[in-house]
Amino acid sequence: MKRMVFALDLADDPAVIAEYEAWHREGRIWPAIVLSLKNSGLTNLEIYRTGNRLCLIMEAPDDFSLESKAKSDASNPEVQAWERLMWKFQRALPWAAPGEKWVRMRRIY
């Protein structure tokens, strides 16, 4: 089993943050997104927030591939529509590569 942790910012605006959180309440996430996560092999996914910083924790079997998931997501119109919607609230970290949203964190302890 592997655990991957990522970071991303939201717009620093309480109304934007509240709307982003509302989209992530049970029953609001589009079924196609939940299915995509499940079909990718992820066994657990959690998002935490402090201020406008998000932390995403994903757990998956050792053979899980981020590259395969990205390829599958890129060919799924519903996932792409969800990503465009979420990008209205999200902001890339200053050190993110061009086009990178969630930046993988490196475990230091």
DOVEXSE-167291 format. One record per atom (N, C-alpha, C, O, CB): residue number from 1; residue in one letter; atom name; x, y, z. Coordinates in Angstrom, 2 decimals. Glycine has a CB too. Layout:
SITE, NUM, a, CA, X, Y, Z
...
END
This chain:
SITE, 1, m, N, 0.85, -1.18, 0.00
SITE, 1, m, CA, 0.00, 0.00, 0.00
SITE, 1, m, C, 0.90, 1.24, 0.00
SITE, 1, m, O, 1.89, 1.29, 0.72
SITE, 1, m, CB, -0.97, 0.00, 1.23
SITE, 2, k, N, 0.53, 2.22, -0.81
SITE, 2, k, CA, 1.30, 3.46, -0.81
SITE, 2, k, C, 0.39, 4.63, -0.48
SITE, 2, k, O, -0.81, 4.61, -0.75
SITE, 2, k, CB, 2.00, 3.68, -2.18
SITE, 3, r, N, 1.00, 5.63, 0.10
SITE, 3, r, CA, 0.30, 6.87, 0.45
SITE, 3, r, C, 1.00, 8.00, -0.27
SITE, 3, r, O, 2.22, 8.11, -0.25
SITE, 3, r, CB, 0.28, 7.12, 2.00
SITE, 4, m, N, 0.20, 8.85, -0.91
SITE, 4, m, CA, 0.72, 10.01, -1.63
SITE, 4, m, C, 0.02, 11.25, -1.07
SITE, 4, m, O, -1.18, 11.24, -0.82
SITE, 4, m, CB, 0.50, 9.88, -3.18
SITE, 5, v, N, 0.80, 12.31, -0.88
SITE, 5, v, CA, 0.27, 13.54, -0.30
SITE, 5, v, C, 0.58, 14.69, -1.24
SITE, 5, v, O, 1.70, 14.81, -1.76
SITE, 5, v, CB, 0.87, 13.80, 1.12
SITE, 6, f, N, -0.41, 15.54, -1.47
SITE, 6, f, CA, -0.30, 16.66, -2.40
SITE, 6, f, C, -0.80, 17.93, -1.74
SITE, 6, f, O, -1.58, 17.88, -0.79
SITE, 6, f, CB, -1.08, 16.38, -3.70
SITE, 7, a, N, -0.35, 19.08, -2.24
SITE, 7, a, CA, -0.81, 20.38, -1.74
SITE, 7, a, C, -1.28, 21.25, -2.90
SITE, 7, a, O, -0.83, 21.09, -4.03
SITE, 7, a, CB, 0.33, 21.09, -0.96
SITE, 8, l, N, -2.18, 22.14, -2.60
SITE, 8, l, CA, -2.73, 23.09, -3.56
SITE, 8, l, C, -3.38, 24.20, -2.76
SITE, 8, l, O, -3.84, 23.98, -1.64
SITE, 8, l, CB, -3.76, 22.41, -4.54
SITE, 9, d, N, -3.42, 25.39, -3.32
SITE, 9, d, CA, -4.09, 26.52, -2.65
SITE, 9, d, C, -5.45, 26.78, -3.27
SITE, 9, d, O, -5.72, 26.42, -4.41
SITE, 9, d, CB, -3.22, 27.78, -2.72
SITE, 10, l, N, -6.29, 27.41, -2.47
SITE, 10, l, CA, -7.55, 27.97, -2.95
SITE, 10, l, C, -7.38, 29.48, -3.04
SITE, 10, l, O, -6.47, 30.04, -2.43
SITE, 10, l, CB, -8.75, 27.58, -2.03
SITE, 11, a, N, -8.25, 30.13, -3.78
SITE, 11, a, CA, -8.27, 31.60, -3.75
SITE, 11, a, C, -8.46, 32.02, -2.30
SITE, 11, a, O, -9.24, 31.40, -1.58
SITE, 11, a, CB, -9.42, 32.19, -4.68
SITE, 12, d, N, -7.76, 33.05, -1.88
SITE, 12, d, CA, -7.80, 33.49, -0.49
SITE, 12, d, C, -9.01, 34.39, -0.28
SITE, 12, d, O, -8.88, 35.60, -0.07
SITE, 12, d, CB, -6.49, 34.23, -0.09
SITE, 13, d, N, -10.19, 33.79, -0.35
SITE, 13, d, CA, -11.46, 34.50, -0.26
SITE, 13, d, C, -12.44, 33.58, 0.47
SITE, 13, d, O, -12.73, 32.49, -0.02
SITE, 13, d, CB, -12.01, 34.93, -1.69
SITE, 14, p, N, -12.95, 33.99, 1.63
SITE, 14, p, CA, -13.84, 33.11, 2.41
SITE, 14, p, C, -15.04, 32.59, 1.62
SITE, 14, p, O, -15.45, 31.45, 1.82
SITE, 14, p, CB, -14.33, 33.85, 3.63
SITE, 15, a, N, -15.61, 33.40, 0.74
SITE, 15, a, CA, -16.77, 32.95, -0.04
SITE, 15, a, C, -16.37, 31.86, -1.04
SITE, 15, a, O, -17.10, 30.89, -1.23
SITE, 15, a, CB, -17.42, 34.14, -0.78
SITE, 16, v, N, -15.21, 32.02, -1.66
SITE, 16, v, CA, -14.71, 31.02, -2.61
SITE, 16, v, C, -14.40, 29.72, -1.88
SITE, 16, v, O, -14.74, 28.64, -2.37
SITE, 16, v, CB, -13.45, 31.55, -3.34
SITE, 17, i, N, -13.77, 29.81, -0.74
SITE, 17, i, CA, -13.44, 28.63, 0.06
SITE, 17, i, C, -14.71, 27.91, 0.49
SITE, 17, i, O, -14.78, 26.68, 0.42
SITE, 17, i, CB, -12.60, 29.03, 1.29
SITE, 18, a, N, -15.71, 28.65, 0.92
SITE, 18, a, CA, -16.98, 28.04, 1.34
SITE, 18, a, C, -17.65, 27.32, 0.17
SITE, 18, a, O, -18.20, 26.23, 0.34
SITE, 18, a, CB, -17.94, 29.11, 1.91
SITE, 19, e, N, -17.60, 27.92, -1.01
SITE, 19, e, CA, -18.20, 27.28, -2.18
SITE, 19, e, C, -17.44, 26.01, -2.56
SITE, 19, e, O, -18.05, 24.99, -2.90
SITE, 19, e, CB, -18.24, 28.27, -3.36
SITE, 20, y, N, -16.12, 26.06, -2.51
SITE, 20, y, CA, -15.30, 24.88, -2.80
SITE, 20, y, C, -15.66, 23.75, -1.83
SITE, 20, y, O, -15.87, 22.61, -2.25
SITE, 20, y, CB, -13.78, 25.21, -2.71
SITE, 21, e, N, -15.73, 24.07, -0.56
SITE, 21, e, CA, -16.09, 23.05, 0.43
SITE, 21, e, C, -17.49, 22.51, 0.18
SITE, 21, e, O, -17.74, 21.32, 0.36
SITE, 21, e, CB, -15.98, 23.62, 1.85
SITE, 22, a, N, -18.42, 23.37, -0.23
SITE, 22, a, CA, -19.78, 22.92, -0.51
SITE, 22, a, C, -19.79, 21.89, -1.64
SITE, 22, a, O, -20.56, 20.92, -1.59
SITE, 22, a, CB, -20.67, 24.12, -0.87
SITE, 23, w, N, -18.95, 22.09, -2.65
SITE, 23, w, CA, -18.86, 21.13, -3.76
SITE, 23, w, C, -18.33, 19.78, -3.30
SITE, 23, w, O, -18.53, 18.77, -3.98
SITE, 23, w, CB, -17.97, 21.69, -4.87
SITE, 24, h, N, -17.66, 19.73, -2.16
SITE, 24, h, CA, -17.06, 18.49, -1.67
SITE, 24, h, C, -17.87, 17.83, -0.56
SITE, 24, h, O, -17.41, 16.86, 0.05
SITE, 24, h, CB, -15.68, 18.77, -1.18
SITE, 25, r, N, -19.06, 18.34, -0.29
SITE, 25, r, CA, -19.93, 17.68, 0.68
SITE, 25, r, C, -20.51, 16.42, 0.06
SITE, 25, r, O, -20.69, 16.31, -1.15
SITE, 25, r, CB, -21.07, 18.63, 1.14
SITE, 26, e, N, -20.81, 15.46, 0.93
SITE, 26, e, CA, -21.38, 14.20, 0.46
SITE, 26, e, C, -22.62, 14.46, -0.39
SITE, 26, e, O, -23.50, 15.23, -0.01
SITE, 26, e, CB, -21.72, 13.28, 1.64
SITE, 27, g, N, -22.66, 13.82, -1.53
SITE, 27, g, CA, -23.79, 13.97, -2.43
SITE, 27, g, C, -23.63, 15.07, -3.46
SITE, 27, g, O, -24.42, 15.14, -4.40
SITE, 27, g, CB, -25.01, 14.22, -1.65
SITE, 28, r, N, -22.64, 15.93, -3.31
SITE, 28, r, CA, -22.42, 17.02, -4.29
SITE, 28, r, C, -21.35, 16.68, -5.31
SITE, 28, r, O, -21.38, 17.20, -6.43
SITE, 28, r, CB, -22.04, 18.29, -3.57
SITE, 29, i, N, -20.41, 15.83, -4.94
SITE, 29, i, CA, -19.38, 15.44, -5.91
SITE, 29, i, C, -20.06, 14.60, -6.99
SITE, 29, i, O, -20.81, 13.67, -6.69
SITE, 29, i, CB, -18.20, 14.64, -5.21
SITE, 30, w, N, -19.79, 14.95, -8.23
SITE, 30, w, CA, -20.43, 14.27, -9.34
SITE, 30, w, C, -20.14, 12.76, -9.29
SITE, 30, w, O, -19.02, 12.36, -9.01
SITE, 30, w, CB, -19.95, 14.85, -10.67
SITE, 31, p, N, -21.16, 11.94, -9.55
SITE, 31, p, CA, -20.96, 10.48, -9.54
SITE, 31, p, C, -19.82, 10.03, -10.45
SITE, 31, p, O, -19.11, 9.09, -10.12
SITE, 31, p, CB, -22.23, 9.78, -9.95
SITE, 32, a, N, -19.64, 10.68, -11.59
SITE, 32, a, CA, -18.56, 10.29, -12.51
SITE, 32, a, C, -17.19, 10.49, -11.86
SITE, 32, a, O, -16.25, 9.76, -12.17
SITE, 32, a, CB, -18.65, 11.09, -13.82
SITE, 33, i, N, -17.07, 11.46, -10.98
SITE, 33, i, CA, -15.80, 11.71, -10.30
SITE, 33, i, C, -15.53, 10.60, -9.28
SITE, 33, i, O, -14.43, 10.07, -9.21
SITE, 33, i, CB, -15.80, 13.09, -9.61
SITE, 34, v, N, -16.55, 10.27, -8.52
SITE, 34, v, CA, -16.42, 9.19, -7.53
SITE, 34, v, C, -16.07, 7.88, -8.24
SITE, 34, v, O, -15.21, 7.14, -7.77
SITE, 34, v, CB, -17.72, 9.03, -6.70
SITE, 35, l, N, -16.73, 7.60, -9.35
SITE, 35, l, CA, -16.46, 6.39, -10.12
SITE, 35, l, C, -15.04, 6.40, -10.67
SITE, 35, l, O, -14.37, 5.36, -10.66
SITE, 35, l, CB, -17.47, 6.25, -11.27
SITE, 36, s, N, -14.58, 7.53, -11.16
SITE, 36, s, CA, -13.22, 7.65, -11.68
SITE, 36, s, C, -12.19, 7.34, -10.60
SITE, 36, s, O, -11.21, 6.64, -10.84
SITE, 36, s, CB, -12.99, 9.05, -12.26
SITE, 37, l, N, -12.41, 7.86, -9.41
SITE, 37, l, CA, -11.49, 7.61, -8.29
SITE, 37, l, C, -11.47, 6.13, -7.94
SITE, 37, l, O, -10.42, 5.53, -7.75
SITE, 37, l, CB, -11.88, 8.46, -7.05
SITE, 38, k, N, -12.66, 5.55, -7.86
SITE, 38, k, CA, -12.78, 4.13, -7.51
SITE, 38, k, C, -12.13, 3.26, -8.58
SITE, 38, k, O, -11.37, 2.35, -8.27
SITE, 38, k, CB, -14.25, 3.74, -7.33
SITE, 39, n, N, -12.44, 3.55, -9.85
SITE, 39, n, CA, -11.91, 2.74, -10.95
SITE, 39, n, C, -10.40, 2.85, -11.11
SITE, 39, n, O, -9.77, 1.96, -11.69
SITE, 39, n, CB, -12.58, 3.13, -12.25
SITE, 40, s, N, -9.81, 3.92, -10.61
SITE, 40, s, CA, -8.37, 4.11, -10.73
SITE, 40, s, C, -7.59, 3.20, -9.78
SITE, 40, s, O, -6.39, 3.01, -9.94
SITE, 40, s, CB, -8.00, 5.55, -10.46
SITE, 41, g, N, -8.29, 2.64, -8.81
SITE, 41, g, CA, -7.63, 1.77, -7.84
SITE, 41, g, C, -7.37, 2.42, -6.49
SITE, 41, g, O, -6.88, 1.76, -5.57
SITE, 41, g, CB, -6.35, 1.29, -8.40
SITE, 42, l, N, -7.68, 3.70, -6.36
SITE, 42, l, CA, -7.49, 4.36, -5.07
SITE, 42, l, C, -8.34, 3.67, -4.01
SITE, 42, l, O, -9.49, 3.32, -4.26
SITE, 42, l, CB, -7.84, 5.86, -5.16
SITE, 43, t, N, -7.76, 3.48, -2.84
SITE, 43, t, CA, -8.51, 2.86, -1.75
SITE, 43, t, C, -9.01, 3.89, -0.75
SITE, 43, t, O, -9.93, 3.61, 0.02
SITE, 43, t, CB, -7.65, 1.84, -1.05
SITE, 44, n, N, -8.40, 5.08, -0.75
SITE, 44, n, CA, -8.84, 6.14, 0.15
SITE, 44, n, C, -8.35, 7.48, -0.40
SITE, 44, n, O, -7.25, 7.57, -0.95
SITE, 44, n, CB, -8.31, 5.91, 1.59
SITE, 45, l, N, -9.17, 8.50, -0.24
SITE, 45, l, CA, -8.80, 9.85, -0.64
SITE, 45, l, C, -9.42, 10.82, 0.36
SITE, 45, l, O, -10.61, 10.76, 0.64
SITE, 45, l, CB, -9.26, 10.17, -2.10
SITE, 46, e, N, -8.60, 11.71, 0.90
SITE, 46, e, CA, -9.06, 12.71, 1.85
SITE, 46, e, C, -8.46, 14.05, 1.49
SITE, 46, e, O, -7.32, 14.12, 1.03
SITE, 46, e, CB, -8.69, 12.31, 3.31
SITE, 47, i, N, -9.23, 15.12, 1.69
SITE, 47, i, CA, -8.73, 16.49, 1.50
SITE, 47, i, C, -8.91, 17.23, 2.82
SITE, 47, i, O, -9.98, 17.20, 3.42
SITE, 47, i, CB, -9.48, 17.23, 0.32
SITE, 48, y, N, -7.85, 17.89, 3.26
SITE, 48, y, CA, -7.86, 18.72, 4.46
SITE, 48, y, C, -7.55, 20.15, 4.07
SITE, 48, y, O, -6.94, 20.40, 3.03
SITE, 48, y, CB, -6.83, 18.19, 5.52
SITE, 49, r, N, -7.98, 21.10, 4.91
SITE, 49, r, CA, -7.74, 22.51, 4.63
SITE, 49, r, C, -7.33, 23.24, 5.89
SITE, 49, r, O, -7.85, 22.98, 6.97
SITE, 49, r, CB, -8.99, 23.16, 4.03
SITE, 50, t, N, -6.36, 24.15, 5.74
SITE, 50, t, CA, -6.05, 25.15, 6.75
SITE, 50, t, C, -5.90, 26.47, 6.01
SITE, 50, t, O, -5.11, 26.56, 5.06
SITE, 50, t, CB, -4.75, 24.77, 7.57
SITE, 51, g, N, -6.63, 27.48, 6.42
SITE, 51, g, CA, -6.61, 28.73, 5.68
SITE, 51, g, C, -7.05, 28.45, 4.25
SITE, 51, g, O, -8.11, 27.88, 4.03
SITE, 51, g, CB, -5.21, 29.40, 5.71
SITE, 52, n, N, -6.22, 28.85, 3.29
SITE, 52, n, CA, -6.56, 28.55, 1.90
SITE, 52, n, C, -5.68, 27.44, 1.31
SITE, 52, n, O, -5.69, 27.22, 0.10
SITE, 52, n, CB, -6.43, 29.82, 1.05
SITE, 53, r, N, -4.91, 26.75, 2.16
SITE, 53, r, CA, -4.04, 25.65, 1.71
SITE, 53, r, C, -4.79, 24.32, 1.87
SITE, 53, r, O, -5.38, 24.03, 2.91
SITE, 53, r, CB, -2.69, 25.63, 2.52
SITE, 54, l, N, -4.74, 23.51, 0.81
SITE, 54, l, CA, -5.33, 22.18, 0.82
SITE, 54, l, C, -4.24, 21.13, 0.90
SITE, 54, l, O, -3.14, 21.32, 0.39
SITE, 54, l, CB, -6.20, 21.96, -0.42
SITE, 55, c, N, -4.56, 20.02, 1.54
SITE, 55, c, CA, -3.69, 18.85, 1.59
SITE, 55, c, C, -4.54, 17.65, 1.18
SITE, 55, c, O, -5.58, 17.38, 1.77
SITE, 55, c, CB, -3.05, 18.66, 3.04
SITE, 56, l, N, -4.09, 16.95, 0.15
SITE, 56, l, CA, -4.78, 15.79, -0.39
SITE, 56, l, C, -3.97, 14.55, -0.05
SITE, 56, l, O, -2.78, 14.48, -0.33
SITE, 56, l, CB, -4.98, 15.91, -1.92
SITE, 57, i, N, -4.62, 13.56, 0.55
SITE, 57, i, CA, -3.96, 12.30, 0.89
SITE, 57, i, C, -4.66, 11.20, 0.11
SITE, 57, i, O, -5.88, 11.02, 0.21
SITE, 57, i, CB, -4.00, 12.03, 2.43
SITE, 58, m, N, -3.87, 10.46, -0.66
SITE, 58, m, CA, -4.40, 9.34, -1.43
SITE, 58, m, C, -3.68, 8.07, -1.00
SITE, 58, m, O, -2.47, 8.06, -0.80
SITE, 58, m, CB, -4.23, 9.58, -2.96
SITE, 59, e, N, -4.46, 7.00, -0.86
SITE, 59, e, CA, -3.89, 5.70, -0.57
SITE, 59, e, C, -4.30, 4.74, -1.68
SITE, 59, e, O, -5.43, 4.77, -2.16
SITE, 59, e, CB, -4.35, 5.17, 0.82
SITE, 60, a, N, -3.35, 3.90, -2.09
SITE, 60, a, CA, -3.59, 3.00, -3.21
SITE, 60, a, C, -2.67, 1.79, -3.10
SITE, 60, a, O, -1.68, 1.82, -2.36
SITE, 60, a, CB, -3.39, 3.72, -4.56
SITE, 61, p, N, -3.00, 0.73, -3.84
SITE, 61, p, CA, -2.11, -0.43, -3.87
SITE, 61, p, C, -0.75, -0.04, -4.45
SITE, 61, p, O, -0.63, 0.98, -5.13
SITE, 61, p, CB, -2.73, -1.58, -4.69
SITE, 62, d, N, 0.26, -0.85, -4.18
SITE, 62, d, CA, 1.61, -0.55, -4.63
SITE, 62, d, C, 1.72, -0.42, -6.15
SITE, 62, d, O, 2.60, 0.29, -6.64
SITE, 62, d, CB, 2.55, -1.61, -4.16
SITE, 63, d, N, 0.84, -1.09, -6.89
SITE, 63, d, CA, 0.93, -1.03, -8.35
SITE, 63, d, C, 0.14, 0.14, -8.95
SITE, 63, d, O, 0.03, 0.24, -10.18
SITE, 63, d, CB, 0.42, -2.33, -8.94
SITE, 64, f, N, -0.41, 1.02, -8.12
SITE, 64, f, CA, -1.14, 2.19, -8.60
SITE, 64, f, C, -0.19, 3.11, -9.37
SITE, 64, f, O, 0.96, 3.31, -8.97
SITE, 64, f, CB, -1.82, 2.95, -7.42
SITE, 65, s, N, -0.70, 3.67, -10.47
SITE, 65, s, CA, 0.11, 4.56, -11.29
SITE, 65, s, C, -0.56, 5.92, -11.45
SITE, 65, s, O, -1.67, 6.02, -11.97
SITE, 65, s, CB, 0.37, 3.93, -12.67
SITE, 66, l, N, 0.11, 6.96, -10.98
SITE, 66, l, CA, -0.41, 8.32, -11.19
SITE, 66, l, C, -0.51, 8.64, -12.68
SITE, 66, l, O, -1.43, 9.32, -13.12
SITE, 66, l, CB, 0.49, 9.35, -10.48
SITE, 67, e, N, 0.45, 8.14, -13.45
SITE, 67, e, CA, 0.46, 8.40, -14.88
SITE, 67, e, C, -0.76, 7.77, -15.55
SITE, 67, e, O, -1.38, 8.40, -16.42
SITE, 67, e, CB, 1.75, 7.86, -15.51
SITE, 68, s, N, -1.11, 6.55, -15.17
SITE, 68, s, CA, -2.29, 5.89, -15.74
SITE, 68, s, C, -3.56, 6.62, -15.37
SITE, 68, s, O, -4.46, 6.78, -16.19
SITE, 68, s, CB, -2.37, 4.45, -15.28
SITE, 69, k, N, -3.63, 7.07, -14.11
SITE, 69, k, CA, -4.81, 7.82, -13.68
SITE, 69, k, C, -4.92, 9.12, -14.45
SITE, 69, k, O, -6.00, 9.49, -14.90
SITE, 69, k, CB, -4.77, 8.10, -12.16
SITE, 70, a, N, -3.81, 9.82, -14.62
SITE, 70, a, CA, -3.82, 11.09, -15.37
SITE, 70, a, C, -4.27, 10.86, -16.81
SITE, 70, a, O, -5.04, 11.65, -17.36
SITE, 70, a, CB, -2.42, 11.74, -15.35
SITE, 71, k, N, -3.79, 9.79, -17.42
SITE, 71, k, CA, -4.17, 9.49, -18.81
SITE, 71, k, C, -5.66, 9.19, -18.89
SITE, 71, k, O, -6.34, 9.67, -19.80
SITE, 71, k, CB, -3.36, 8.29, -19.35
SITE, 72, s, N, -6.16, 8.41, -17.96
SITE, 72, s, CA, -7.59, 8.09, -17.93
SITE, 72, s, C, -8.42, 9.35, -17.71
SITE, 72, s, O, -9.44, 9.56, -18.37
SITE, 72, s, CB, -7.88, 7.06, -16.83
SITE, 73, d, N, -7.99, 10.20, -16.77
SITE, 73, d, CA, -8.72, 11.44, -16.49
SITE, 73, d, C, -8.73, 12.37, -17.70
SITE, 73, d, O, -9.74, 13.03, -17.97
SITE, 73, d, CB, -8.08, 12.16, -15.29
SITE, 74, a, N, -7.63, 12.42, -18.43
SITE, 74, a, CA, -7.52, 13.30, -19.59
SITE, 74, a, C, -8.49, 12.91, -20.69
SITE, 74, a, O, -8.91, 13.74, -21.49
SITE, 74, a, CB, -6.10, 13.30, -20.13
SITE, 75, s, N, -8.85, 11.62, -20.73
SITE, 75, s, CA, -9.77, 11.16, -21.78
SITE, 75, s, C, -11.22, 11.09, -21.31
SITE, 75, s, O, -12.10, 10.63, -22.04
SITE, 75, s, CB, -9.33, 9.80, -22.28
SITE, 76, n, N, -11.47, 11.54, -20.10
SITE, 76, n, CA, -12.83, 11.48, -19.53
SITE, 76, n, C, -13.42, 12.90, -19.51
SITE, 76, n, O, -12.99, 13.73, -18.72
SITE, 76, n, CB, -12.81, 10.86, -18.08
SITE, 77, p, N, -14.41, 13.18, -20.38
SITE, 77, p, CA, -14.96, 14.53, -20.46
SITE, 77, p, C, -15.58, 15.02, -19.15
SITE, 77, p, O, -15.53, 16.22, -18.85
SITE, 77, p, CB, -16.00, 14.58, -21.53
SITE, 78, e, N, -16.17, 14.11, -18.37
SITE, 78, e, CA, -16.78, 14.54, -17.10
SITE, 78, e, C, -15.72, 14.92, -16.08
SITE, 78, e, O, -15.89, 15.87, -15.32
SITE, 78, e, CB, -17.67, 13.43, -16.54
SITE, 79, v, N, -14.63, 14.17, -16.05
SITE, 79, v, CA, -13.52, 14.53, -15.15
SITE, 79, v, C, -12.94, 15.87, -15.57
SITE, 79, v, O, -12.63, 16.70, -14.72
SITE, 79, v, CB, -12.42, 13.42, -15.15
SITE, 80, q, N, -12.78, 16.08, -16.86
SITE, 80, q, CA, -12.24, 17.35, -17.34
SITE, 80, q, C, -13.16, 18.51, -17.01
SITE, 80, q, O, -12.69, 19.60, -16.68
SITE, 80, q, CB, -11.99, 17.29, -18.84
SITE, 81, a, N, -14.47, 18.31, -17.10
SITE, 81, a, CA, -15.44, 19.36, -16.73
SITE, 81, a, C, -15.34, 19.67, -15.24
SITE, 81, a, O, -15.39, 20.83, -14.84
SITE, 81, a, CB, -16.88, 18.93, -17.10
SITE, 82, w, N, -15.21, 18.63, -14.41
SITE, 82, w, CA, -15.05, 18.81, -12.96
SITE, 82, w, C, -13.77, 19.59, -12.68
SITE, 82, w, O, -13.76, 20.50, -11.85
SITE, 82, w, CB, -15.03, 17.45, -12.22
SITE, 83, e, N, -12.68, 19.23, -13.35
SITE, 83, e, CA, -11.41, 19.92, -13.13
SITE, 83, e, C, -11.50, 21.40, -13.52
SITE, 83, e, O, -10.95, 22.26, -12.84
SITE, 83, e, CB, -10.29, 19.23, -13.94
SITE, 84, r, N, -12.20, 21.68, -14.61
SITE, 84, r, CA, -12.38, 23.10, -15.00
SITE, 84, r, C, -13.20, 23.85, -13.94
SITE, 84, r, O, -12.89, 24.99, -13.61
SITE, 84, r, CB, -13.09, 23.20, -16.39
SITE, 85, l, N, -14.23, 23.20, -13.42
SITE, 85, l, CA, -15.04, 23.82, -12.36
SITE, 85, l, C, -14.19, 24.07, -11.12
SITE, 85, l, O, -14.25, 25.16, -10.54
SITE, 85, l, CB, -16.25, 22.92, -12.01
SITE, 86, m, N, -13.42, 23.09, -10.70
SITE, 86, m, CA, -12.61, 23.24, -9.49
SITE, 86, m, C, -11.53, 24.30, -9.66
SITE, 86, m, O, -11.16, 24.97, -8.69
SITE, 86, m, CB, -11.97, 21.90, -9.11
SITE, 87, w, N, -11.01, 24.46, -10.87
SITE, 87, w, CA, -9.95, 25.44, -11.12
SITE, 87, w, C, -10.44, 26.86, -10.89
SITE, 87, w, O, -9.63, 27.77, -10.71
SITE, 87, w, CB, -9.42, 25.30, -12.54
SITE, 88, k, N, -11.75, 27.07, -10.88
SITE, 88, k, CA, -12.30, 28.40, -10.57
SITE, 88, k, C, -11.99, 28.78, -9.12
SITE, 88, k, O, -11.94, 29.96, -8.79
SITE, 88, k, CB, -13.83, 28.42, -10.81
SITE, 89, f, N, -11.79, 27.79, -8.28
SITE, 89, f, CA, -11.54, 28.02, -6.85
SITE, 89, f, C, -10.06, 27.85, -6.49
SITE, 89, f, O, -9.58, 28.47, -5.53
SITE, 89, f, CB, -12.38, 27.06, -6.02
SITE, 90, q, N, -9.35, 27.04, -7.25
SITE, 90, q, CA, -7.99, 26.65, -6.92
SITE, 90, q, C, -6.96, 27.62, -7.49
SITE, 90, q, O, -7.21, 28.31, -8.48
SITE, 90, q, CB, -7.71, 25.24, -7.43
SITE, 91, r, N, -5.79, 27.64, -6.85
SITE, 91, r, CA, -4.66, 28.45, -7.30
SITE, 91, r, C, -3.41, 27.61, -7.21
SITE, 91, r, O, -3.17, 26.94, -6.20
SITE, 91, r, CB, -4.52, 29.76, -6.45
SITE, 92, a, N, -2.61, 27.63, -8.26
SITE, 92, a, CA, -1.38, 26.85, -8.26
SITE, 92, a, C, -0.41, 27.38, -7.21
SITE, 92, a, O, -0.37, 28.58, -6.94
SITE, 92, a, CB, -0.72, 26.88, -9.65
SITE, 93, l, N, 0.35, 26.50, -6.62
SITE, 93, l, CA, 1.39, 26.92, -5.70
SITE, 93, l, C, 2.47, 27.65, -6.48
SITE, 93, l, O, 2.70, 27.33, -7.65
SITE, 93, l, CB, 1.98, 25.70, -4.93
SITE, 94, p, N, 3.15, 28.61, -5.86
SITE, 94, p, CA, 4.16, 29.39, -6.58
SITE, 94, p, C, 5.26, 28.53, -7.21
SITE, 94, p, O, 5.83, 28.93, -8.22
SITE, 94, p, CB, 4.79, 30.39, -5.64
SITE, 95, w, N, 5.57, 27.38, -6.64
SITE, 95, w, CA, 6.64, 26.53, -7.13
SITE, 95, w, C, 6.12, 25.40, -8.04
SITE, 95, w, O, 6.89, 24.52, -8.43
SITE, 95, w, CB, 7.41, 25.94, -5.96
SITE, 96, a, N, 4.83, 25.42, -8.36
SITE, 96, a, CA, 4.27, 24.39, -9.25
SITE, 96, a, C, 4.82, 24.55, -10.66
SITE, 96, a, O, 5.08, 25.66, -11.12
SITE, 96, a, CB, 2.73, 24.46, -9.26
SITE, 97, a, N, 5.00, 23.43, -11.33
SITE, 97, a, CA, 5.42, 23.46, -12.73
SITE, 97, a, C, 4.27, 24.02, -13.57
SITE, 97, a, O, 3.11, 23.94, -13.14
SITE, 97, a, CB, 5.83, 22.04, -13.22
SITE, 98, p, N, 4.54, 24.57, -14.73
SITE, 98, p, CA, 3.47, 25.08, -15.59
SITE, 98, p, C, 2.42, 24.00, -15.84
SITE, 98, p, O, 2.74, 22.88, -16.25
SITE, 98, p, CB, 4.04, 25.58, -16.92
SITE, 99, g, N, 1.17, 24.35, -15.60
SITE, 99, g, CA, 0.06, 23.42, -15.80
SITE, 99, g, C, -0.18, 22.46, -14.64
SITE, 99, g, O, -1.15, 21.70, -14.67
SITE, 99, g, CB, 0.30, 22.63, -17.02
SITE, 100, e, N, 0.68, 22.48, -13.63
SITE, 100, e, CA, 0.54, 21.57, -12.49
SITE, 100, e, C, -0.42, 22.17, -11.47
SITE, 100, e, O, -0.32, 23.34, -11.12
SITE, 100, e, CB, 1.91, 21.29, -11.83
SITE, 101, k, N, -1.36, 21.34, -11.01
SITE, 101, k, CA, -2.29, 21.77, -9.97
SITE, 101, k, C, -1.81, 21.25, -8.62
SITE, 101, k, O, -1.12, 21.95, -7.88
SITE, 101, k, CB, -3.73, 21.27, -10.28
SITE, 102, w, N, -2.18, 20.02, -8.31
SITE, 102, w, CA, -1.76, 19.43, -7.05
SITE, 102, w, C, -0.27, 19.10, -7.12
SITE, 102, w, O, 0.18, 18.41, -8.04
SITE, 102, w, CB, -2.61, 18.16, -6.73
SITE, 103, v, N, 0.50, 19.60, -6.16
SITE, 103, v, CA, 1.94, 19.37, -6.11
SITE, 103, v, C, 2.21, 18.27, -5.08
SITE, 103, v, O, 1.80, 18.36, -3.93
SITE, 103, v, CB, 2.73, 20.69, -5.76
SITE, 104, r, N, 2.90, 17.24, -5.53
SITE, 104, r, CA, 3.20, 16.14, -4.63
SITE, 104, r, C, 4.16, 16.61, -3.55
SITE, 104, r, O, 5.16, 17.28, -3.83
SITE, 104, r, CB, 3.78, 14.93, -5.39
SITE, 105, m, N, 3.86, 16.24, -2.32
SITE, 105, m, CA, 4.69, 16.59, -1.18
SITE, 105, m, C, 5.70, 15.47, -0.92
SITE, 105, m, O, 5.42, 14.29, -1.15
SITE, 105, m, CB, 3.83, 16.87, 0.07
SITE, 106, r, N, 6.85, 15.86, -0.42
SITE, 106, r, CA, 7.90, 14.90, -0.09
SITE, 106, r, C, 7.89, 14.66, 1.41
SITE, 106, r, O, 7.95, 15.60, 2.20
SITE, 106, r, CB, 9.29, 15.40, -0.55
SITE, 107, r, N, 7.80, 13.40, 1.79
SITE, 107, r, CA, 7.81, 13.05, 3.21
SITE, 107, r, C, 9.20, 13.31, 3.78
SITE, 107, r, O, 10.21, 12.88, 3.22
SITE, 107, r, CB, 7.40, 11.55, 3.43
SITE, 108, i, N, 9.24, 14.03, 4.90
SITE, 108, i, CA, 10.52, 14.30, 5.54
SITE, 108, i, C, 10.65, 13.63, 6.90
SITE, 108, i, O, 11.74, 13.61, 7.47
SITE, 108, i, CB, 10.72, 15.79, 5.69
SITE, 109, y, N, 9.56, 13.08, 7.41
SITE, 109, y, CA, 9.63, 12.33, 8.67
SITE, 109, y, C, 8.50, 11.34, 8.71
SITE, 109, y, O, 8.37, 10.60, 9.68
SITE, 109, y, CB, 9.57, 13.27, 9.89
END
